[in-house]
Amino acid sequence: MTKLSHRFGRVSMLAAAMLAAGPALAASNAYAGRWTVSDEKPVFSSRGIFYKTVDIVPCGKDHCGVSVGKNGACGPTLFRFRVKPVDSEDGLSGRGRWGNQTKNIEIYAERRDDAKGGRFMSLNLGDGHSFGERSGNMPKYSAFYSPQGAAHCAAH
């Protein structure tokens, strides 16, 4: 019986640690996991295919987006970002890989009852950070994603 109560002690300590993490943990859970483009028949360029399925995983103090290829093969790390507090509506911004170039990236994830899996994510990649305008800031790549379970790839 000592072993059983010892395991319960570890579980309760883990729960306490998760509660202590507060909003940062909740925010990371809004982004973390495997995400796949939600279009029924998406079309991708040779550079865009890396963004078809992405695992968002912890990498140090940040989170990284890792490309997932056919049959779940882990590909290159595409982007890195710091998770903001859960009440931030600004989304996440940073830099992302686009072929041999680096572009600006913005990611928005939220929990929504009407979305598949209860979560939704949009990703925009381009030269600017104001992707809603008709200008030179139009994204080179833009997609909506649905969650597909837990991430399995690691950032390199």
Z-matrix of the N, CA and C atoms (Angstrom, degrees):
N
C 1 1.442
C 2 1.529 1 111.27
N 3 1.315 2 117.14 1 -24.44
C 4 1.454 3 120.18 2 -179.92
C 5 1.527 4 110.40 3 -62.46
N 6 1.347 5 117.72 4 -42.17
C 7 1.455 6 121.19 5 179.53
C 8 1.518 7 112.05 6 -60.77
N 9 1.318 8 117.19 7 -43.30
C 10 1.447 9 122.14 8 -179.05
C 11 1.528 10 111.27 9 -61.77
N 12 1.327 11 117.42 10 -46.95
C 13 1.464 12 119.37 11 -179.35
C 14 1.533 13 110.54 12 -68.20
N 15 1.344 14 117.32 13 -30.09
C 16 1.460 15 120.79 14 177.24
C 17 1.535 16 110.38 15 -64.71
N 18 1.349 17 117.00 16 -42.55
C 19 1.462 18 120.70 17 177.88
C 20 1.522 19 110.80 18 -63.14
N 21 1.324 20 117.40 19 -41.55
C 22 1.460 21 120.45 20 178.02
C 23 1.526 22 110.32 21 -62.47
N 24 1.311 23 116.56 22 -35.57
C 25 1.466 24 120.40 23 177.77
C 26 1.515 25 111.14 24 -61.73
N 27 1.346 26 116.25 25 -41.66
C 28 1.465 27 120.52 26 177.94
C 29 1.520 28 111.34 27 -65.13
N 30 1.321 29 117.00 28 -41.77
C 31 1.458 30 121.16 29 -179.93
C 32 1.524 31 110.33 30 -63.48
N 33 1.339 32 117.16 31 -44.11
C 34 1.463 33 118.85 32 -179.12
C 35 1.527 34 110.83 33 -68.20
N 36 1.342 35 118.33 34 -32.98
C 37 1.460 36 120.28 35 176.67
C 38 1.522 37 110.32 36 -67.44
N 39 1.348 38 117.80 37 -37.90
C 40 1.454 39 121.41 38 177.02
C 41 1.523 40 110.34 39 -63.71
N 42 1.329 41 116.65 40 -43.81
C 43 1.471 42 120.49 41 178.44
C 44 1.528 43 110.65 42 -61.40
N 45 1.324 44 117.25 43 -41.26
C 46 1.462 45 120.71 44 178.93
C 47 1.528 46 110.72 45 -64.43
N 48 1.333 47 116.90 46 -39.56
C 49 1.465 48 120.69 47 178.72
C 50 1.526 49 110.62 48 -64.85
N 51 1.328 50 117.02 49 -39.55
C 52 1.461 51 120.68 50 179.29
C 53 1.528 52 110.65 51 -65.78
N 54 1.321 53 117.06 52 -39.79
C 55 1.456 54 120.55 53 177.85
C 56 1.525 55 110.86 54 -65.47
N 57 1.329 56 116.01 55 -38.57
C 58 1.464 57 120.38 56 -179.41
C 59 1.525 58 110.96 57 -67.00
N 60 1.346 59 117.79 58 -29.22
C 61 1.464 60 121.44 59 -179.77
C 62 1.520 61 111.27 60 -66.21
N 63 1.313 62 117.52 61 -28.81
C 64 1.463 63 123.59 62 173.75
C 65 1.502 64 115.10 63 59.01
N 66 1.345 65 117.51 64 -136.68
C 67 1.454 66 122.92 65 -172.45
C 68 1.525 67 114.82 66 -59.18
N 69 1.332 68 118.37 67 -34.53
C 70 1.461 69 119.35 68 -178.65
C 71 1.517 70 110.48 69 -62.13
N 72 1.318 71 117.79 70 -40.50
C 73 1.456 72 120.96 71 178.60
C 74 1.516 73 109.58 72 -67.07
N 75 1.308 74 117.41 73 -43.15
C 76 1.462 75 120.51 74 179.43
C 77 1.521 76 110.56 75 -62.21
N 78 1.322 77 117.32 76 -39.61
C 79 1.461 78 120.70 77 179.37
C 80 1.520 79 110.43 78 -66.44
N 81 1.330 80 117.37 79 -43.18
C 82 1.456 81 119.01 80 -178.86
C 83 1.514 82 110.27 81 -64.41
N 84 1.321 83 118.42 82 -33.52
C 85 1.450 84 120.20 83 178.98
C 86 1.518 85 112.04 84 -68.55
N 87 1.322 86 118.77 85 -24.67
C 88 1.459 87 121.20 86 176.87
C 89 1.529 88 110.37 87 -68.39
N 90 1.327 89 118.75 88 -27.25
C 91 1.461 90 122.93 89 -177.57
C 92 1.525 91 112.85 90 -104.01
N 93 1.325 92 118.31 91 -32.16
C 94 1.456 93 122.07 92 -171.71
C 95 1.525 94 112.69 93 -65.94
N 96 1.321 95 115.65 94 146.39
C 97 1.458 96 121.94 95 175.73
C 98 1.515 97 111.87 96 125.81
N 99 1.325 98 115.30 97 -172.75
C 100 1.464 99 121.98 98 176.53
C 101 1.524 100 108.27 99 -95.19
N 102 1.333 101 116.33 100 132.19
C 103 1.461 102 123.35 101 -178.21
C 104 1.524 103 109.34 102 -125.09
N 105 1.323 104 116.60 103 137.19
C 106 1.464 105 121.98 104 177.82
C 107 1.525 106 109.23 105 -126.90
N 108 1.322 107 116.61 106 142.62
C 109 1.459 108 121.67 107 178.49
C 110 1.523 109 108.50 108 -54.44
N 111 1.324 110 116.10 109 132.35
C 112 1.461 111 120.74 110 -173.27
C 113 1.527 112 114.53 111 -88.14
N 114 1.336 113 119.26 112 -4.84
C 115 1.470 114 121.24 113 175.90
C 116 1.527 115 109.59 114 -62.80
N 117 1.322 116 116.34 115 145.04
C 118 1.463 117 119.40 116 -179.57
C 119 1.522 118 112.13 117 -70.29
N 120 1.339 119 118.05 118 -39.78
C 121 1.466 120 121.71 119 179.55
C 122 1.530 121 109.24 120 -131.66
N 123 1.341 122 117.13 121 69.97
C 124 1.470 123 118.89 122 -177.76
C 125 1.524 124 111.64 123 -68.83
N 126 1.327 125 115.48 124 148.33
C 127 1.461 126 122.67 125 177.07
C 128 1.527 127 106.47 126 -115.94
N 129 1.328 128 116.41 127 132.59
C 130 1.460 129 120.49 128 -176.34
C 131 1.516 130 111.58 129 -127.20
N 132 1.332 131 115.27 130 143.00
C 133 1.459 132 120.66 131 170.44
C 134 1.528 133 107.50 132 -79.03
N 135 1.328 134 116.61 133 174.26
C 136 1.469 135 119.39 134 178.87
C 137 1.524 136 111.42 135 -61.31
N 138 1.344 137 117.37 136 -32.85
C 139 1.462 138 120.36 137 177.87
C 140 1.520 139 111.04 138 -79.75
N 141 1.328 140 117.13 139 -36.22
C 142 1.460 141 121.53 140 -176.92
C 143 1.510 142 114.73 141 -72.21
N 144 1.332 143 117.83 142 -23.27
C 145 1.463 144 120.80 143 -177.48
C 146 1.529 145 111.37 144 -59.45
N 147 1.326 146 117.36 145 -28.49
C 148 1.467 147 120.81 146 178.29
C 149 1.526 148 111.52 147 -63.89
N 150 1.323 149 117.63 148 -21.97
C 151 1.465 150 122.17 149 -177.96
C 152 1.531 151 113.40 150 -96.24
N 153 1.336 152 118.58 151 3.36
C 154 1.467 153 121.02 152 -178.14
C 155 1.526 154 111.13 153 -61.07
N 156 1.315 155 116.90 154 -48.29
C 157 1.470 156 122.33 155 175.41
C 158 1.519 157 107.26 156 -130.29
N 159 1.330 158 115.79 157 130.91
C 160 1.467 159 121.76 158 -175.33
C 161 1.526 160 109.50 159 -133.03
N 162 1.329 161 116.34 160 133.27
C 163 1.464 162 121.90 161 170.20
C 164 1.522 163 107.68 162 -95.58
N 165 1.321 164 116.84 163 126.03
C 166 1.464 165 120.55 164 174.27
C 167 1.515 166 106.93 165 -104.05
N 168 1.344 167 114.89 166 117.41
C 169 1.462 168 122.56 167 -171.19
C 170 1.521 169 110.91 168 -133.56
N 171 1.343 170 117.52 169 154.88
C 172 1.461 171 120.18 170 173.67
C 173 1.527 172 110.13 171 -63.67
N 174 1.337 173 116.17 172 140.77
C 175 1.467 174 121.40 173 174.30
C 176 1.524 175 106.74 174 -144.87
N 177 1.308 176 115.81 175 96.59
C 178 1.460 177 120.94 176 -172.94
C 179 1.517 178 109.30 177 69.11
N 180 1.331 179 117.51 178 -132.97
C 181 1.468 180 121.54 179 177.91
C 182 1.534 181 111.29 180 -84.92
N 183 1.326 182 116.90 181 -4.34
C 184 1.454 183 122.60 182 -176.39
C 185 1.526 184 110.25 183 -107.90
N 186 1.333 185 115.18 184 -173.98
C 187 1.460 186 122.90 185 170.87
C 188 1.521 187 106.65 186 -125.10
N 189 1.330 188 116.65 187 146.24
C 190 1.455 189 121.72 188 -178.99
C 191 1.516 190 110.20 189 -124.13
N 192 1.323 191 115.11 190 151.53
C 193 1.453 192 122.10 191 173.35
C 194 1.508 193 109.13 192 -103.43
N 195 1.323 194 116.56 193 120.30
C 196 1.458 195 122.44 194 -177.81
C 197 1.524 196 108.37 195 -112.93
N 198 1.316 197 116.92 196 129.95
C 199 1.450 198 121.64 197 178.85
C 200 1.529 199 110.14 198 -66.86
N 201 1.332 200 116.25 199 139.59
C 202 1.458 201 121.99 200 175.78
C 203 1.523 202 107.41 201 -117.26
N 204 1.324 203 116.08 202 122.11
C 205 1.463 204 120.94 203 -177.52
C 206 1.513 205 112.16 204 -91.60
N 207 1.320 206 114.48 205 -166.29
C 208 1.462 207 121.06 206 178.92
C 209 1.523 208 109.97 207 -59.49
N 210 1.298 209 116.18 208 145.80
C 211 1.471 210 123.56 209 179.70
C 212 1.527 211 112.72 210 59.08
N 213 1.340 212 117.91 211 22.62
C 214 1.461 213 121.29 212 175.70
C 215 1.506 214 115.20 213 79.01
N 216 1.332 215 118.25 214 11.71
C 217 1.462 216 121.31 215 179.82
C 218 1.533 217 109.55 216 -66.98
N 219 1.327 218 115.98 217 133.12
C 220 1.461 219 121.07 218 -179.32
C 221 1.527 220 110.14 219 -78.82
N 222 1.335 221 115.75 220 132.70
C 223 1.459 222 121.80 221 -178.77
C 224 1.518 223 111.39 222 -109.92
N 225 1.326 224 116.25 223 -152.58
C 226 1.468 225 120.61 224 -177.26
C 227 1.529 226 112.67 225 -74.46
N 228 1.333 227 114.95 226 156.46
C 229 1.462 228 120.94 227 172.08
C 230 1.525 229 106.98 228 -76.19
N 231 1.335 230 116.09 229 124.77
C 232 1.462 231 121.52 230 -174.07
C 233 1.521 232 113.35 231 -95.18
N 234 1.340 233 117.02 232 -35.22
C 235 1.460 234 119.62 233 -177.30
C 236 1.519 235 110.29 234 -157.51
N 237 1.362 236 114.67 235 165.54
C 238 1.466 237 123.21 236 -179.73
C 239 1.513 238 107.41 237 -139.45
N 240 1.344 239 117.26 238 140.15
C 241 1.462 240 120.50 239 177.99
C 242 1.511 241 110.60 240 -152.14
N 243 1.317 242 114.89 241 158.95
C 244 1.460 243 122.52 242 176.16
C 245 1.519 244 107.45 243 -99.22
N 246 1.317 245 117.61 244 129.23
C 247 1.460 246 122.24 245 -178.97
C 248 1.525 247 109.55 246 -72.08
N 249 1.330 248 116.42 247 133.69
C 250 1.456 249 122.96 248 177.90
C 251 1.522 250 109.17 249 -92.36
N 252 1.339 251 117.77 250 165.57
C 253 1.463 252 120.23 251 176.71
C 254 1.523 253 111.52 252 -56.36
N 255 1.312 254 116.08 253 151.02
C 256 1.461 255 122.53 254 -174.03
C 257 1.522 256 112.97 255 -59.55
N 258 1.334 257 118.90 256 -26.68
C 259 1.461 258 120.38 257 -177.86
C 260 1.534 259 112.75 258 -86.56
N 261 1.329 260 117.83 259 2.10
C 262 1.456 261 121.10 260 177.79
C 263 1.524 262 109.62 261 -77.06
N 264 1.328 263 116.90 262 129.10
C 265 1.457 264 121.39 263 178.52
C 266 1.522 265 111.72 264 -102.05
N 267 1.324 266 117.09 265 6.87
C 268 1.454 267 121.72 266 -175.98
C 269 1.519 268 113.26 267 -78.05
N 270 1.306 269 118.55 268 -13.69
C 271 1.449 270 120.39 269 -173.33
C 272 1.515 271 109.46 270 74.74
N 273 1.301 272 115.92 271 -170.20
C 274 1.454 273 121.70 272 -179.16
C 275 1.509 274 108.44 273 -116.83
N 276 1.308 275 116.63 274 141.14
C 277 1.458 276 119.57 275 178.48
C 278 1.513 277 109.11 276 -133.30
N 279 1.307 278 114.73 277 153.16
C 280 1.450 279 120.59 278 179.89
C 281 1.511 280 109.59 279 -179.90
N 282 1.311 281 115.72 280 -144.43
C 283 1.455 282 122.08 281 -178.68
C 284 1.519 283 108.70 282 -124.72
N 285 1.342 284 116.07 283 141.50
C 286 1.451 285 121.82 284 -179.52
C 287 1.514 286 111.61 285 -133.54
N 288 1.289 287 115.38 286 156.54
C 289 1.456 288 123.35 287 -178.07
C 290 1.531 289 110.35 288 -80.20
N 291 1.318 290 116.96 289 136.02
C 292 1.459 291 122.58 290 175.91
C 293 1.519 292 107.33 291 -141.20
N 294 1.327 293 117.30 292 93.56
C 295 1.464 294 121.49 293 -172.64
C 296 1.510 295 109.23 294 63.69
N 297 1.335 296 117.00 295 -125.61
C 298 1.467 297 121.48 296 178.03
C 299 1.519 298 112.24 297 -91.74
N 300 1.344 299 117.55 298 2.56
C 301 1.457 300 122.12 299 -177.40
C 302 1.526 301 110.84 300 -107.30
N 303 1.329 302 114.24 301 167.81
C 304 1.459 303 121.50 302 172.75
C 305 1.519 304 107.24 303 -118.19
N 306 1.324 305 116.65 304 131.66
C 307 1.460 306 122.90 305 -178.62
C 308 1.521 307 109.26 306 -122.81
N 309 1.330 308 115.87 307 166.60
C 310 1.464 309 120.60 308 173.49
C 311 1.521 310 108.79 309 -74.04
N 312 1.332 311 116.02 310 145.56
C 313 1.459 312 120.50 311 -179.99
C 314 1.528 313 109.19 312 -132.92
N 315 1.307 314 115.70 313 142.06
C 316 1.462 315 122.48 314 173.41
C 317 1.519 316 107.99 315 -131.58
N 318 1.331 317 115.34 316 134.42
C 319 1.457 318 121.69 317 -178.83
C 320 1.521 319 108.27 318 -130.52
N 321 1.304 320 115.09 319 134.47
C 322 1.461 321 121.79 320 176.39
C 323 1.523 322 107.86 321 -125.86
N 324 1.317 323 117.74 322 125.72
C 325 1.463 324 121.70 323 175.54
C 326 1.514 325 107.76 324 -129.65
N 327 1.303 326 114.84 325 144.89
C 328 1.463 327 119.11 326 177.20
C 329 1.516 328 110.08 327 -153.67
N 330 1.296 329 113.77 328 159.39
C 331 1.463 330 120.57 329 174.39
C 332 1.517 331 107.15 330 -89.11
N 333 1.338 332 116.04 331 129.04
C 334 1.463 333 120.95 332 179.45
C 335 1.524 334 108.61 333 -142.69
N 336 1.310 335 115.46 334 129.65
C 337 1.459 336 120.38 335 -179.33
C 338 1.521 337 112.48 336 -61.96
N 339 1.339 338 117.84 337 -31.96
C 340 1.461 339 120.49 338 -176.51
C 341 1.535 340 113.20 339 -86.10
N 342 1.339 341 118.56 340 -2.16
C 343 1.464 342 122.24 341 -179.76
C 344 1.522 343 110.31 342 -91.96
N 345 1.318 344 116.13 343 151.25
C 346 1.459 345 121.65 344 176.90
C 347 1.525 346 109.46 345 -59.10
N 348 1.305 347 117.48 346 128.29
C 349 1.459 348 121.39 347 -178.96
C 350 1.515 349 113.83 348 73.14
N 351 1.343 350 117.17 349 6.12
C 352 1.464 351 120.91 350 178.23
C 353 1.515 352 114.51 351 76.92
N 354 1.347 353 117.15 352 4.09
C 355 1.466 354 120.77 353 179.38
C 356 1.526 355 109.54 354 -135.87
N 357 1.330 356 115.38 355 161.44
C 358 1.451 357 123.19 356 -175.94
C 359 1.524 358 107.31 357 -148.92
N 360 1.323 359 117.77 358 143.58
C 361 1.459 360 120.46 359 177.25
C 362 1.528 361 109.01 360 -142.48
N 363 1.329 362 115.80 361 140.32
C 364 1.467 363 120.82 362 171.66
C 365 1.527 364 107.75 363 -121.37
N 366 1.324 365 115.51 364 147.44
C 367 1.450 366 121.92 365 -177.97
C 368 1.518 367 107.94 366 -135.10
N 369 1.329 368 117.19 367 130.93
C 370 1.465 369 123.72 368 177.08
C 371 1.519 370 108.63 369 -127.98
N 372 1.330 371 115.92 370 134.91
C 373 1.453 372 121.60 371 -177.98
C 374 1.527 373 108.27 372 -133.77
N 375 1.325 374 117.23 373 127.23
C 376 1.461 375 119.94 374 -179.85
C 377 1.511 376 112.61 375 -175.79
N 378 1.336 377 115.63 376 -160.50
C 379 1.465 378 121.24 377 -175.42
C 380 1.520 379 113.04 378 -85.08
N 381 1.321 380 118.23 379 -25.02
C 382 1.458 381 121.22 380 -177.57
C 383 1.512 382 112.12 381 -110.26
N 384 1.315 383 114.93 382 -168.43
C 385 1.462 384 120.75 383 173.40
C 386 1.516 385 110.79 384 -127.56
N 387 1.310 386 117.47 385 6.48
C 388 1.449 387 121.17 386 178.52
C 389 1.524 388 106.89 387 -116.50
N 390 1.331 389 116.33 388 71.75
C 391 1.455 390 121.48 389 -169.26
C 392 1.524 391 114.25 390 -73.49
N 393 1.318 392 118.37 391 -9.20
C 394 1.450 393 120.77 392 -179.22
C 395 1.516 394 113.86 393 -80.02
N 396 1.312 395 117.20 394 -10.97
C 397 1.462 396 120.97 395 -176.36
C 398 1.521 397 111.18 396 -91.03
N 399 1.331 398 115.84 397 156.18
C 400 1.468 399 121.20 398 173.06
C 401 1.529 400 106.67 399 -92.69
N 402 1.297 401 115.29 400 95.51
C 403 1.462 402 120.14 401 -178.96
C 404 1.519 403 108.03 402 -163.91
N 405 1.305 404 116.16 403 -161.92
C 406 1.452 405 121.27 404 176.20
C 407 1.518 406 112.27 405 -66.59
N 408 1.338 407 116.02 406 -6.92
C 409 1.461 408 120.46 407 -179.60
C 410 1.530 409 113.21 408 -88.48
N 411 1.315 410 118.68 409 2.38
C 412 1.460 411 120.05 410 179.59
C 413 1.526 412 108.85 411 -57.37
N 414 1.321 413 117.87 412 137.61
C 415 1.466 414 119.44 413 -176.80
C 416 1.523 415 113.07 414 -67.38
N 417 1.323 416 115.17 415 146.48
C 418 1.468 417 121.49 416 172.75
C 419 1.526 418 108.72 417 -76.28
N 420 1.346 419 115.21 418 -29.50
C 421 1.462 420 121.56 419 179.63
C 422 1.520 421 107.72 420 -144.15
N 423 1.311 422 116.25 421 136.44
C 424 1.458 423 121.97 422 178.39
C 425 1.522 424 108.11 423 -148.70
N 426 1.335 425 117.29 424 133.48
C 427 1.467 426 119.67 425 -179.72
C 428 1.523 427 110.62 426 -156.01
N 429 1.327 428 114.29 427 157.13
C 430 1.461 429 122.69 428 172.67
C 431 1.522 430 107.31 429 -107.03
N 432 1.331 431 115.54 430 141.38
C 433 1.461 432 121.23 431 -174.45
C 434 1.523 433 111.71 432 -123.71
N 435 1.339 434 113.96 433 151.16
C 436 1.468 435 122.39 434 172.77
C 437 1.521 436 107.96 435 -116.80
N 438 1.337 437 117.64 436 146.77
C 439 1.465 438 119.89 437 178.81
C 440 1.529 439 110.87 438 -70.25
N 441 1.327 440 115.84 439 144.02
C 442 1.466 441 121.44 440 179.70
C 443 1.522 442 111.94 441 -126.26
N 444 1.335 443 117.16 442 23.98
C 445 1.467 444 120.29 443 178.51
C 446 1.511 445 112.03 444 108.03
N 447 1.308 446 114.18 445 -159.47
C 448 1.465 447 121.39 446 -176.57
C 449 1.529 448 110.84 447 -78.24
N 450 1.318 449 115.44 448 149.42
C 451 1.470 450 121.74 449 175.04
C 452 1.518 451 108.52 450 -75.52
N 453 1.349 452 115.93 451 145.58
C 454 1.467 453 120.96 452 178.82
C 455 1.521 454 112.94 453 -122.92
N 456 1.335 455 117.39 454 -11.45
C 457 1.463 456 121.06 455 -178.06
C 458 1.527 457 110.39 456 -92.92
N 459 1.316 458 116.06 457 157.00
C 460 1.460 459 122.69 458 177.13
C 461 1.522 460 108.95 459 -115.48
N 462 1.330 461 116.35 460 148.04
C 463 1.471 462 121.31 461 178.56
C 464 1.520 463 109.64 462 -77.86
N 465 1.337 464 115.32 463 144.00
C 466 1.473 465 121.25 464 179.23
C 467 1.500 466 109.74 465 -118.26
